């Protein structure tokens, strides 16, 4: 799944605009006002010159210093995830949102002709899980406004994290609420450290996670941090809060992130929330079936199998 990275430009803020996100009017972005929004004549997709939006926590308060990455399906078929913007000295800027959670970008002209857009939102300094959202694009507006805020949710350290010891030895890690990652091999974790594992339940009511369909009926939803991929299958043991009968079949789902692959090598694209495996009730817990591994530690969900 080839990706190309392009830097974005963070823009200064001024007075309020006339549209709203989550009931809050966005600030005015002077550089967006000055931006040439004229589509390239050869572009048969949606011309995306810039974007603005807001990042909040689960209580609806703006999150300062968040990082927002844009993953674009270009009209020519390429898939591009933009790099963070850079300062004048070339250092990447990860603190992209202001004190109220607002941000804006101008896209490189090479990636403006698009068909689809998803955003990846994370925080490098605070304890939040990474989230992904599809963004519906208005076909006649070359500067888009996120229709609702991207929500970052708090995570907490495991309740039981075995000492590192032999990093090649599998072990179980228990999180708040009785969620357990089984057969974790620290030396086989990538894009994050064993000692930094965190997690928390995610409420499915308002603010409803952006990646859930309106008719999704889940038994549970749990987010992890950091966004780790494992070279060895990590299994799951989940609480049976609904008192399901022994042997009840359960379907497992995961939120697609950077490099999220099923066991057969098929990709789960960024912001897609899709099945990846099966589980069943064993000894009053929901246990992933043998050989089923979590594709990546983004957000997992579980529901009754059809």
Secondary structure, DSSP 4 states (H G I P E B T S, - for coil): ---B--B-EE----SEEEEEETTEEEEP-HHHHHS--PPPTT--SEE--EEEEEEEETTS-B-TT-EEEEEEEETTS-EEEPBPEE-TTS-EE---S-TTSEEEEE--GGG-EEEEEEEEEE-SSS-B--EEEE-PPPTT-SEEE-SS-EEE-B-EE-SEE---SSTTS-EEEE-GGG-EEEEE-GGGEESS-GGG-EEEE---SSS--TTS-TT---SEEEEEES--EESS--EEEEE-TT-PPTT-EEEEEEE--TT-B-TTS-B--TT-EEEEEEEEEETTEEEEPTT---S-SSEEEEEE--
